[in-house]
Amino acid sequence: MKVLVIGGGNMGLTYAEAIAKSKFLKDKDLMILDSAKEKTEELRKRSHFAVFEKLEDCVPLADVIFIAVKPYHAGALMQDMKPLTAEGQIFISLMAGVSIEAIQEGLGRRKVVRAMPNLPAQVGKGLTSFTASDEVSRLELSTIENLLDTTGRSVHLDTEADIDASTGISGSGPAYIFYFMQSMLEAAWKMGFSKHDSRVLVEQTFAGAVELFSSSDMDPESWMDRVASKGGTTRAALDSMEDNNVKELIKEAAYAAFNRAVELGKEYKNA
């Protein structure tokens, strides 16, 4: 099997590097294409995949093609790719807001997977949600899942609406965590801690909490009850959050991301 990644930016390169490190493919069965000369020169310094600048040199060779470009480049790219594609090729889109139907129409091919990765894929802790057109077989889906899992974990969802919803949770979610971390850092600075000590306090607190959550089937509320005692410091903090409606604000933020994902799809369709 030969895999091509179109786009050597952050996410495309993340998948190319992860697939290479996984040894899922033989050397040189993994290809990457980028149109920027400076980028291709940088990529050629890496020995674990073949680098291309022209679509005609690599698209016909691939069995699976990742499309990792900005959505506004999708139309022109697919127009150039269309005459080079072949029946049986599988196209995995990492483009936000571009529907399976739009890709099928743009390429004239039916086997399309739409995936939504997130930033922790860069350190092997990513979560990629994905869904596929009916023409992708179960065996092919298994292969796709193995490729996506090289960056962390993946979850197969039933519909594209689920992909938009996952954007509000896992796709945009790391930014919510960073927002909370930044708030805690600023609180630590205000309390007089140094930048270094503040980072250690916040980083290890988050890492430890996630590890605890992953270690059992207990829900977050149960863990909060373990930390918070009546009349104690943690209960004072949690009561303050409840009084300020923080939980509802976080839910609204997730829905804002979800709604924007839907809007982006409509904007691309109407462009």
Summary of the structure (lengths in Angstrom):
residues: 271
radius of gyration: 21.6
end to end distance: 35.1
largest distance: 69.5
contacts: 796
relative contact order: 0.10
helix: 59%
strand: 13%
